[in-house]
Amino acid sequence: MPEVTGHAPGTASWAELTTPSVEASKAFYREVFGWYSYTLTVSPLGDYEIFTLGGVQGPEVTGAYALADESEPGSWTCYFRTDDVPATLDAVRAAGGRIAVEPTDVGDLGRMALCTDSQGADFALWLPFNLKGAGVIDEPNTMCWVELACPDVQDARRFYGEVFGWTPVDRSYYAPDYTNWKIGDRSVAGLVQIAEWWPRSFPPHWIPYFWVSDCDATTSRAAELGAQVHVPPVDIGPGRFSVMTDPTGARLAVITPSSRATAPHRLA
């Protein structure tokens, strides 16, 4: 299991779950992905759950903490690495986004800020201290991709190009028009349009994709545990994937990469 020594600026470095029930989320993700977890107490979040692979000594894969209002649904937030939080926030404002949570130190783990893009999708920035981000990616049961769904593709291309310097490349995967964002030759994120066939309740949002060894089996097991499957397992160029919301309402996707690619983001 090759561990990550660092994440490049502008790439997804962490995924964080906010949940109305930490215990329910721990039970679900331990069963679906085999994650272990331990609890840290960090300011200003209080108790913060770290999910790992391979027990307490295993590499970190994601984080989670409890919502203040237990009546709210869960959600995943995608974090992007930055070396200069103030400069990136200036770029967010200039591009038409806003700052939902001003820069905040999360204990000795790192410095974060929560942003909203020009169409209302939330994302976060991460400047690492002692937590570089995910300690392992592109392996079974870890994050391997992040994807934005929004109604205005051209505005999203403009916004993230101005904020992170991403270059859009057209692809056709599970949507007629799919954007593969790149930094240089490296694919870093995807973009799909929210079209008329999407449920009206889905606002613009980012979701993480998690690599699994068997998409069908994982999706079936997640459904048994209370997940709602929105896109049943289907084959696309990068592999076989499905999209679901977990039992608390947090949206995510799972993918089994195709034989010609070791990870979705490595496809040209």
C-alpha positions as CSV (number, residue, x, y, z in Angstrom):
1,M,0.0,0.0,0.0
2,P,2.0,3.1,-1.2
3,E,1.3,6.0,1.2
4,V,1.1,9.6,0.1
5,T,3.9,11.9,1.2
6,G,2.1,15.1,0.1
7,H,-0.6,16.6,-2.1
8,A,0.1,19.1,-4.9
9,P,-1.6,22.5,-4.7
10,G,-4.9,22.5,-6.5
11,T,-5.6,18.8,-6.0
12,A,-8.1,17.1,-3.7
13,S,-6.3,16.2,-0.5
14,W,-9.0,15.3,1.9
15,A,-12.7,14.4,2.2
16,E,-14.7,15.1,5.3
17,L,-18.1,13.9,6.4
18,T,-20.5,15.9,8.5
19,T,-23.1,13.7,9.9
20,P,-26.1,13.9,12.3
21,S,-24.9,10.6,13.9
22,V,-21.2,9.9,14.1
23,E,-21.9,6.4,15.5
24,A,-24.2,5.5,12.6
25,S,-21.7,6.8,10.1
26,K,-18.9,4.9,11.7
27,A,-20.9,1.6,11.6
28,F,-21.8,2.2,7.9
29,Y,-18.3,3.0,6.6
30,R,-16.6,0.4,8.7
31,E,-18.9,-2.2,7.1
32,V,-18.8,-0.9,3.5
33,F,-15.1,0.0,3.3
34,G,-13.5,-1.8,6.2
35,W,-12.4,1.5,7.7
36,Y,-11.1,1.8,11.3
37,S,-11.6,5.0,13.2
38,Y,-10.3,6.9,16.2
39,T,-11.3,10.1,17.8
40,L,-9.3,13.3,18.3
41,T,-10.4,16.4,20.2
42,V,-9.4,19.4,18.2
43,S,-10.4,23.1,18.4
44,P,-12.8,24.4,17.2
45,L,-14.6,21.2,16.1
46,G,-14.4,19.2,19.4
47,D,-14.5,15.5,18.7
48,Y,-13.1,14.7,15.2
49,E,-13.2,11.2,13.8
50,I,-10.3,10.0,11.7
51,F,-11.0,7.1,9.4
52,T,-8.0,4.9,8.6
53,L,-7.1,1.7,6.7
54,G,-5.5,-1.1,8.7
55,G,-6.3,-0.1,12.3
56,V,-5.2,2.8,14.5
57,Q,-1.7,2.8,12.9
58,G,-3.0,2.7,9.4
59,P,-2.9,5.7,7.0
60,E,-5.7,8.3,7.3
61,V,-8.3,8.2,4.5
62,T,-11.1,10.7,5.6
63,G,-12.5,12.6,8.5
64,A,-15.9,13.1,10.1
65,Y,-17.6,15.2,12.8
66,A,-21.1,15.7,14.2
67,L,-23.5,18.3,12.9
68,A,-24.7,20.7,15.5
69,D,-28.3,20.1,14.3
70,E,-29.1,16.4,14.2
71,S,-32.1,17.1,12.0
72,E,-29.8,18.1,9.1
73,P,-28.7,15.5,6.5
74,G,-25.1,14.4,6.3
75,S,-22.8,15.6,3.5
76,W,-19.3,15.1,2.2
77,T,-16.9,18.1,1.7
78,C,-14.0,17.9,-0.7
79,Y,-10.8,19.7,0.4
80,F,-8.3,21.1,-2.0
81,R,-4.7,21.7,-1.1
82,T,-3.4,25.3,-1.1
83,D,0.0,26.7,-0.1
84,D,-1.5,30.2,0.3
85,V,-4.9,30.4,1.9
86,P,-5.3,34.2,1.6
87,A,-4.4,34.3,-2.0
88,T,-6.8,31.5,-2.9
89,L,-9.6,33.1,-1.0
90,D,-9.0,36.3,-2.9
91,A,-9.3,34.3,-6.1
92,V,-12.5,32.8,-4.9
93,R,-14.0,36.2,-4.2
94,A,-12.8,37.6,-7.5
95,A,-14.3,34.7,-9.4
96,G,-17.8,35.3,-7.8
97,G,-17.6,32.8,-4.9
98,R,-17.9,33.6,-1.2
99,I,-16.2,32.5,2.0
100,A,-18.6,30.5,4.3
101,V,-16.0,29.9,7.0
102,E,-13.0,32.1,7.3
103,P,-9.5,30.6,7.7
104,T,-9.4,28.5,10.9
105,D,-6.7,26.4,12.5
106,V,-7.9,22.9,13.2
107,G,-5.8,22.1,16.2
108,D,-2.3,21.1,14.9
109,L,-3.7,19.3,11.9
110,G,-3.9,22.2,9.5
111,R,-5.6,25.4,8.4
112,M,-8.9,25.3,6.6
113,A,-11.4,27.6,5.0
114,L,-14.9,26.7,3.6
115,C,-15.9,28.3,0.4
116,T,-19.0,28.4,-1.9
117,D,-18.5,28.6,-5.6
118,S,-20.3,30.9,-8.0
119,Q,-23.2,28.4,-8.3
120,G,-23.5,27.5,-4.6
121,A,-21.4,24.3,-4.4
122,D,-19.4,24.1,-1.2
123,F,-15.7,23.1,-1.1
124,A,-12.9,23.6,1.3
125,L,-9.2,24.6,1.3
126,W,-6.5,22.9,3.3
127,L,-3.1,24.0,4.3
128,P,-1.5,21.1,6.1
129,F,0.4,21.2,9.4
130,N,0.6,17.7,10.9
131,L,-2.1,16.2,8.7
132,K,-1.0,16.3,5.1
133,G,-4.4,15.1,3.9
134,A,-5.3,11.5,2.9
135,G,-2.4,9.3,3.7
136,V,-3.3,6.9,0.9
137,I,-5.3,7.4,-2.3
138,D,-5.9,5.4,-5.5
139,E,-6.2,2.1,-3.6
140,P,-9.2,-0.1,-2.7
141,N,-11.4,1.6,-0.1
142,T,-9.7,5.1,-0.5
143,M,-10.6,8.2,-2.4
144,C,-9.6,8.2,-6.0
145,W,-11.6,11.0,-7.6
146,V,-13.8,14.1,-6.9
147,E,-16.6,15.4,-9.1
148,L,-18.7,18.6,-9.3
149,A,-22.3,18.5,-10.4
150,C,-23.9,21.9,-11.3
151,P,-26.3,23.4,-13.8
152,D,-23.9,25.8,-15.6
153,V,-20.9,24.0,-16.9
154,Q,-19.3,27.0,-18.6
155,D,-19.5,29.1,-15.4
156,A,-17.9,26.2,-13.4
157,R,-15.1,25.9,-15.9
158,R,-14.4,29.6,-15.6
159,F,-14.6,29.7,-11.8
160,Y,-12.3,26.8,-11.1
161,G,-9.9,27.9,-13.8
162,E,-9.6,31.3,-12.1
163,V,-9.3,29.8,-8.6
164,F,-7.0,26.8,-9.1
165,G,-5.7,27.2,-12.7
166,W,-7.5,24.1,-13.9
167,T,-7.8,23.4,-17.6
168,P,-11.0,21.8,-18.9
169,V,-10.9,18.8,-21.3
170,D,-14.0,17.4,-22.9
171,R,-14.8,13.7,-22.3
172,S,-17.8,11.4,-22.7
173,Y,-18.3,9.1,-19.8
174,Y,-21.7,8.6,-18.2
175,A,-23.0,12.0,-19.3
176,P,-23.0,13.3,-22.9
177,D,-20.7,16.1,-22.0
178,Y,-18.2,15.5,-19.2
179,T,-15.4,17.8,-18.2
180,N,-12.1,16.4,-17.0
181,W,-10.1,19.1,-15.2
182,K,-6.3,19.0,-15.4
183,I,-3.3,20.7,-14.0
184,G,-0.7,20.2,-16.6
185,D,-1.0,16.5,-17.7
186,R,-2.6,15.4,-14.5
187,S,-6.4,15.0,-14.2
188,V,-7.5,16.3,-10.9
189,A,-11.4,16.5,-10.9
190,G,-14.5,16.0,-13.0
191,L,-17.5,18.0,-13.8
192,V,-21.0,16.9,-14.9
193,Q,-24.1,19.0,-15.6
194,I,-27.2,18.7,-13.5
195,A,-29.7,18.1,-16.3
196,E,-33.5,17.8,-16.4
197,W,-33.4,14.1,-15.6
198,W,-31.7,14.7,-12.2
199,P,-33.9,14.9,-9.1
200,R,-34.9,18.4,-8.4
201,S,-33.7,18.1,-4.8
202,F,-30.0,17.9,-5.9
203,P,-28.3,21.3,-5.6
204,P,-24.8,22.0,-7.0
205,H,-22.4,19.9,-5.0
206,W,-19.0,18.1,-4.9
207,I,-18.8,14.4,-4.2
208,P,-15.9,12.0,-3.5
209,Y,-15.4,8.8,-5.4
210,F,-14.0,5.8,-3.5
211,W,-12.2,2.9,-5.2
212,V,-13.7,-0.5,-4.5
213,S,-12.7,-4.0,-5.7
214,D,-16.3,-4.9,-6.7
215,C,-18.7,-2.1,-7.5
216,D,-21.8,-4.3,-7.6
217,A,-21.1,-6.1,-4.3
218,T,-20.2,-2.8,-2.5
219,T,-23.3,-1.1,-3.8
220,S,-25.5,-4.0,-2.8
221,R,-24.0,-4.1,0.7
222,A,-24.4,-0.3,1.1
223,A,-28.1,-0.6,0.1
224,E,-28.6,-3.4,2.7
225,L,-27.1,-1.0,5.3
226,G,-29.5,1.8,4.4
227,A,-27.9,3.6,1.5
228,Q,-30.1,4.9,-1.3
229,V,-28.7,4.1,-4.7
230,H,-29.3,6.9,-7.3
231,V,-27.1,5.5,-10.1
232,P,-27.0,1.7,-10.1
233,P,-23.7,0.1,-11.1
234,V,-22.9,0.9,-14.8
235,D,-19.8,0.6,-17.0
236,I,-18.1,3.8,-18.2
237,G,-14.6,4.4,-19.7
238,P,-12.7,4.6,-16.4
239,G,-14.5,1.6,-14.8
240,R,-17.8,0.5,-13.3
241,F,-19.4,3.0,-10.9
242,S,-22.4,3.8,-8.9
243,V,-23.7,6.8,-7.0
244,M,-25.6,6.7,-3.7
245,T,-26.4,8.6,-0.5
246,D,-25.4,7.0,2.7
247,P,-28.0,6.4,5.5
248,T,-27.6,10.0,6.8
249,G,-28.0,11.5,3.4
250,A,-24.4,12.2,2.4
251,R,-23.8,11.7,-1.3
252,L,-20.8,9.7,-2.6
253,A,-19.8,7.4,-5.5
254,V,-17.8,4.2,-5.7
255,I,-15.9,2.9,-8.7
256,T,-14.0,-0.2,-9.7
257,P,-11.4,1.0,-12.2
258,S,-11.2,-0.7,-15.6
259,S,-8.4,-3.0,-16.5
260,R,-6.7,-0.3,-18.7
261,A,-6.4,2.2,-15.9
262,T,-5.0,1.9,-12.4
263,A,-7.0,4.9,-11.2
264,P,-9.7,7.0,-12.9
265,H,-7.7,10.2,-12.7
266,R,-4.8,8.7,-14.6
267,L,-6.9,8.4,-17.8
268,A,-5.9,11.1,-20.3
